[in-house]
Amino acid sequence: MNYKDIKGYIQRYGAAVMYNATYVVQYCIVGSTWIGFDDVEVVKIKVSFAKEMKLLGYFVWQVPYDDNWELSRAAQEEENNRPSKRRLLVIILTTTASIVLLGLVVCYLTIRMHRSQGNFSFATCNHHLEV
């Protein structure tokens, strides 16, 4: 049964969808019929978990029978929504390096200015860095 049929079945029979956190799966029961499936939220949870655990992949039901790429798009969105630790580290290091470099440039220019005026001291440079 594909994802589109499952959604139609749930709607047609008014089945209550339940979530099993142990197995990370949605399911519904109508009479003696039990259907387990992955929906958009489950796909996002699985992709998020796989990324956090640095797994090489993840498994979801119905991807070959995806309804208008709904599940595939959910997986892609989840992958794109979370910034990687590497990217975050690069941003932090670049920002820190820029601030340090800016401080050094200010200190250098201050020293040059005071030397040209003949009243240089390191205390002047330190004062500008503290401000």
C-alpha positions as semicolon CSV with decimal commas, in nm:
position;residue;x (nm);y (nm);z (nm)
1;M;0,000;0,000;0,000
2;N;0,153;0,333;-0,097
3;Y;0,155;0,650;0,110
4;K;-0,123;0,814;-0,091
5;D;-0,346;0,508;-0,041
6;I;-0,268;0,503;0,331
7;K;-0,366;0,868;0,366
8;G;-0,686;0,799;0,171
9;Y;-0,763;0,493;0,384
10;I;-0,720;0,693;0,705
11;Q;-0,945;0,967;0,574
12;R;-1,207;0,731;0,433
13;Y;-1,242;0,525;0,752
14;G;-1,170;0,804;0,998
15;A;-0,888;0,600;1,148
16;A;-0,698;0,751;1,438
17;V;-0,326;0,773;1,366
18;M;-0,102;0,677;1,657
19;Y;0,270;0,719;1,701
20;N;0,499;0,451;1,841
21;A;0,809;0,625;1,977
22;T;0,991;0,296;2,039
23;Y;0,987;0,200;1,672
24;V;0,949;0,556;1,538
25;V;0,652;0,475;1,321
26;Q;0,295;0,591;1,274
27;Y;0,017;0,335;1,264
28;C;-0,358;0,310;1,247
29;I;-0,604;0,033;1,319
30;V;-0,944;-0,010;1,157
31;G;-1,118;-0,325;1,275
32;S;-0,866;-0,605;1,230
33;T;-0,655;-0,406;0,983
34;W;-0,332;-0,261;1,118
35;I;-0,122;-0,032;0,897
36;G;0,222;0,090;0,994
37;F;0,372;0,374;0,794
38;D;0,609;0,668;0,797
39;D;0,462;1,013;0,749
40;V;0,632;1,349;0,709
41;E;0,699;1,393;1,082
42;V;0,845;1,043;1,120
43;V;1,073;1,095;0,822
44;K;1,199;1,420;0,976
45;I;1,263;1,246;1,310
46;K;1,455;0,964;1,141
47;V;1,668;1,196;0,930
48;S;1,741;1,415;1,231
49;F;1,843;1,113;1,438
50;A;2,063;0,977;1,159
51;K;2,242;1,311;1,133
52;E;2,289;1,345;1,509
53;M;2,433;0,994;1,533
54;K;2,646;1,050;1,221
55;L;2,489;0,748;1,054
56;L;2,547;0,689;0,687
57;G;2,178;0,657;0,608
58;Y;1,828;0,589;0,731
59;F;1,530;0,374;0,640
60;V;1,176;0,489;0,583
61;W;0,873;0,307;0,450
62;Q;0,698;0,399;0,126
63;V;0,967;0,610;-0,033
64;P;0,920;0,427;-0,365
65;Y;0,548;0,495;-0,331
66;D;0,583;0,852;-0,211
67;D;0,278;1,072;-0,269
68;N;0,396;1,359;-0,491
69;W;0,745;1,343;-0,330
70;E;0,598;1,450;0,004
71;L;0,815;1,218;0,215
72;S;1,126;1,280;0,008
73;R;1,085;1,657;0,040
74;A;1,042;1,622;0,417
75;A;1,370;1,431;0,439
76;Q;1,548;1,689;0,225
77;E;1,407;1,979;0,429
78;E;1,522;1,818;0,753
79;E;1,871;1,768;0,613
80;N;1,888;2,130;0,501
81;N;1,733;2,282;0,816
82;R;2,001;2,178;1,058
83;P;2,333;2,354;1,025
84;S;2,622;2,115;1,049
85;K;2,865;2,144;1,337
86;R;3,145;2,199;1,089
87;R;2,967;2,495;0,932
88;L;2,895;2,642;1,275
89;L;3,259;2,598;1,376
90;V;3,376;2,775;1,060
91;I;3,141;3,067;1,130
92;I;3,259;3,099;1,490
93;L;3,628;3,075;1,402
94;T;3,596;3,323;1,116
95;T;3,414;3,572;1,337
96;T;3,669;3,534;1,616
97;A;3,962;3,572;1,376
98;S;3,802;3,883;1,225
99;I;3,757;4,043;1,566
100;V;4,117;3,967;1,667
101;L;4,247;4,097;1,335
102;L;4,041;4,414;1,370
103;G;4,184;4,467;1,719
104;L;4,538;4,425;1,588
105;V;4,475;4,672;1,306
106;V;4,337;4,929;1,552
107;C;4,640;4,880;1,777
108;Y;4,882;4,908;1,483
109;L;4,718;5,225;1,354
110;T;4,715;5,375;1,703
111;I;5,085;5,304;1,747
112;R;5,163;5,455;1,407
113;M;4,958;5,764;1,479
114;H;5,121;5,822;1,818
115;R;5,471;5,754;1,684
116;S;5,419;6,012;1,414
117;Q;5,315;6,260;1,683
118;G;5,607;6,159;1,904
119;N;5,401;6,055;2,208
120;F;5,389;5,674;2,181
121;S;5,336;5,440;2,475
122;F;5,189;5,090;2,500
123;A;4,941;5,219;2,759
124;T;4,776;5,424;2,485
125;C;4,736;5,116;2,268
126;N;4,593;4,911;2,555
127;H;4,347;5,189;2,635
128;H;4,208;5,177;2,278
129;L;4,170;4,799;2,290
130;E;3,974;4,811;2,617
131;V;3,722;5,064;2,487
